């Protein structure tokens, strides 16, 4: 008995599954059905088929000798051969299928660009100094890092005087979660050129470190960029000091 996809439970429909679970949750047949888009209407004794069923028919038609379906065989087949292979798949559907497979092939061949590694506070300073040093306002950045301390993305979180009301942990960690960052480096500048941290700087750092511990995404460092020099909470030993007794800061490291 034919049962169209629109009458399926929402959780079983391929498009809804992509929206809620992502494309990796779908089977090859379901993904192919999204390219096919529409099923086949019953006519002249040929039974109706859903797009998912047509996708299964097509994979079966191009299965290898051991019965496994093969997208590699399908992607090297001309449009006319695909269109004539399974009733309900014409030239338009065959063209979409080949276009989707070709996009996948090109994506697989793309080389991931080398990511910059920011291992030390000096690396962070050199990466950010020219962007921040001449600003007449404070700017707070979040550097999302991989497990290898490679920079995934640089996100500007706020502009203006740094205080707890302007920088919220949710702003920092929503980006870290969306990019699957392993850790975070936060950076801001002091337009005065003097990078020693203020009380507000320490409060914000403590709040973010605490939130990072809770989220399982550690704050690797907080670097303040000044004129020709920087301050690193990690290198100064203050990264986890919080709001206790303020230790005497170590000398600010000079940039070469």
C-alpha positions in Angstrom: 0.0 0.0 0.0 1.4 3.4 -1.1 1.9 5.8 1.8 3.2 9.3 0.8 6.0 10.9 2.8 3.7 13.9 3.7 1.6 11.4 5.7 4.6 10.0 7.6 5.3 11.0 11.2 7.3 14.2 11.2 10.2 12.5 12.9 10.5 10.1 10.0 10.5 12.6 7.1 14.0 13.2 5.7 13.7 17.0 5.6 12.6 17.2 9.2 15.3 14.8 10.2 17.9 17.0 8.6 16.6 20.1 10.5 16.5 18.4 13.9 19.4 15.9 13.6 21.7 17.2 10.9 22.6 15.5 7.6 24.9 12.9 9.1 21.9 11.3 10.8 20.4 10.3 7.5 21.0 7.1 5.5 22.4 7.2 2.0 18.9 6.4 0.7 17.3 9.3 2.6 20.0 11.8 1.4 19.5 10.6 -2.2 15.7 11.0 -1.7 16.3 14.7 -0.9 17.9 15.2 -4.3 15.2 13.3 -6.1 12.6 15.5 -4.2 9.4 14.0 -5.5 8.1 10.5 -5.9 6.3 8.7 -8.8 2.5 8.8 -9.3 0.7 5.6 -10.1 0.0 5.3 -13.8 -0.6 2.6 -16.5 -0.2 -0.2 -13.9 3.1 1.1 -12.6 2.7 1.5 -8.8 3.4 4.8 -7.0 6.7 5.2 -5.2 7.9 7.8 -2.7 11.2 9.6 -3.3 12.7 7.4 -0.6 11.6 4.3 -2.4 12.9 5.6 -5.7 16.2 6.3 -4.0 16.3 2.7 -2.8 15.4 1.5 -6.3 18.2 3.5 -7.8 20.8 2.4 -5.3 19.8 -1.2 -6.0 20.1 -0.7 -9.7 23.7 0.5 -9.3 24.7 -2.0 -6.6 28.0 -3.8 -7.0 28.3 -7.5 -7.6 28.2 -8.2 -3.9 25.0 -6.3 -3.4 26.4 -3.2 -1.9 25.1 0.1 -3.2 27.7 2.3 -5.0 27.5 6.0 -5.3 30.8 5.9 -7.1 29.3 3.9 -9.9 26.3 6.2 -10.0 28.3 9.4 -10.2 30.2 8.2 -13.3 27.0 7.3 -15.2 25.6 9.6 -17.9 22.3 11.4 -17.3 20.5 9.4 -20.0 21.5 6.1 -18.4 20.3 7.1 -15.0 17.1 8.5 -16.3 16.2 5.3 -18.1 17.2 3.0 -15.3 14.4 3.5 -12.8 10.8 4.5 -13.7 10.1 7.8 -12.1 13.6 9.2 -12.4 13.8 11.4 -15.5 16.6 13.7 -16.9 15.8 16.5 -14.4 16.1 14.2 -11.3 19.2 12.5 -12.8 20.8 15.9 -13.3 20.2 16.9 -9.7 21.6 13.6 -8.5 24.8 14.0 -10.5 25.1 17.6 -9.4 24.9 16.6 -5.7 27.4 13.8 -6.1 29.8 16.1 -8.0 29.6 18.7 -5.2 30.4 16.0 -2.7 33.4 14.9 -4.8 34.7 18.5 -5.0 34.2 19.0 -1.3 36.3 15.9 -0.6 39.1 17.2 -2.8 39.2 20.6 -1.2 42.3 21.0 1.0 41.6 22.5 4.4 43.6 25.8 4.6 46.3 25.7 7.2 45.2 27.2 10.5 47.4 29.6 12.4 48.7 28.1 15.7 48.5 30.4 18.7 50.5 28.5 21.4 51.8 31.3 23.5 50.5 34.7 24.6 53.1 36.3 22.3 51.6 34.4 19.4 48.2 35.9 20.4 49.7 39.3 20.7 51.4 39.2 17.3 48.2 38.0 15.7 46.0 40.8 17.2 48.4 43.7 17.8 47.9 45.6 14.4 44.2 45.1 14.6 43.8 46.5 18.1 46.7 48.9 18.8 45.3 52.1 17.2 41.7 51.8 18.3 40.3 54.6 20.4 37.9 52.2 22.2 38.2 48.8 23.9 37.3 45.8 21.8 36.8 42.3 23.2 37.6 39.3 21.0 37.1 35.6 21.5 39.6 33.3 19.7 38.1 29.8 19.2 40.9 27.2 19.4 41.2 23.6 18.3 42.8 20.8 20.3 46.1 21.7 18.6 45.8 25.3 19.5 44.9 26.2 16.0 42.8 29.3 15.4 39.3 28.2 14.2 37.6 31.6 14.3 38.0 35.2 15.7 34.8 36.6 17.0 34.3 40.2 18.2 32.0 40.1 21.2 31.8 43.7 22.4 33.1 47.3 21.9 33.5 49.9 24.6 34.8 49.9 28.1 35.3 46.3 29.4 33.1 45.4 32.3 30.9 42.5 33.4 27.8 44.1 32.0 29.2 44.2 28.5 30.8 40.8 28.3 28.6 37.8 29.1 29.7 34.2 29.3 26.8 33.2 27.1 28.2 35.4 24.3 31.6 33.8 24.5 30.5 30.2 24.9 27.7 30.1 22.3 30.3 30.6 19.6 32.6 28.1 21.2 29.9 25.5 21.3 28.7 26.2 17.7 32.3 25.8 16.4 33.2 22.8 18.6 36.1 24.7 20.0 38.4 22.8 22.4 39.4 26.0 24.3 39.1 29.8 24.1 41.5 32.7 24.3 40.0 36.1 25.1 41.7 39.2 24.0 41.0 42.9 24.4 43.0 46.2 24.1 43.7 49.2 26.3 43.6 52.3 24.2 45.8 54.0 26.7 48.6 51.7 25.7 49.1 50.4 29.2 48.1 46.7 29.3 48.1 46.1 33.1 44.7 44.7 34.0 42.0 46.6 35.9 39.7 45.2 38.5 37.0 44.9 35.8 39.5 42.9 33.7 40.0 40.6 36.6 36.3 40.2 37.3 35.5 39.4 33.7 38.4 36.9 33.5 37.2 35.2 36.7 33.6 34.9 35.5 34.7 33.5 32.1 37.1 31.0 33.7 34.4 29.8 36.0 31.9 29.4 33.2 34.5 27.7 31.0 35.1 25.1 33.8 31.4 24.5 34.0 31.0 24.2 30.2 34.1 22.0 29.8 35.6 24.6 27.4 38.6 26.1 29.3 39.7 29.7 29.0 43.3 29.2 27.9 44.4 32.8 28.4 43.2 36.4 28.5 45.6 38.7 26.7 45.5 42.5 27.0 47.1 44.3 24.1 48.8 47.6 24.7 51.2 49.9 22.9 54.2 47.7 22.0 53.5 45.3 24.8 50.9 42.9 26.3 49.7 41.3 29.5 48.9 37.6 29.8 46.8 36.3 32.7 48.3 32.9 32.1 51.9 34.0 32.0 51.4 36.2 35.1 49.9 33.3 37.0 46.6 35.2 37.5 44.4 33.2 35.2 42.7 31.3 38.1 43.3 33.9 40.9 39.8 35.3 40.6 38.7 38.0 43.0 41.0 37.0 45.9 43.9 39.0 47.0 45.5 40.6 43.9 49.0 39.3 43.5 51.7 41.6 42.4 51.7 41.3 38.6 54.7 40.0 36.8 56.5 42.5 34.6 54.6 43.0 31.3 56.4 41.2 28.5 57.8 43.5 25.9 57.1 42.7 22.2 60.1 42.4 20.0 
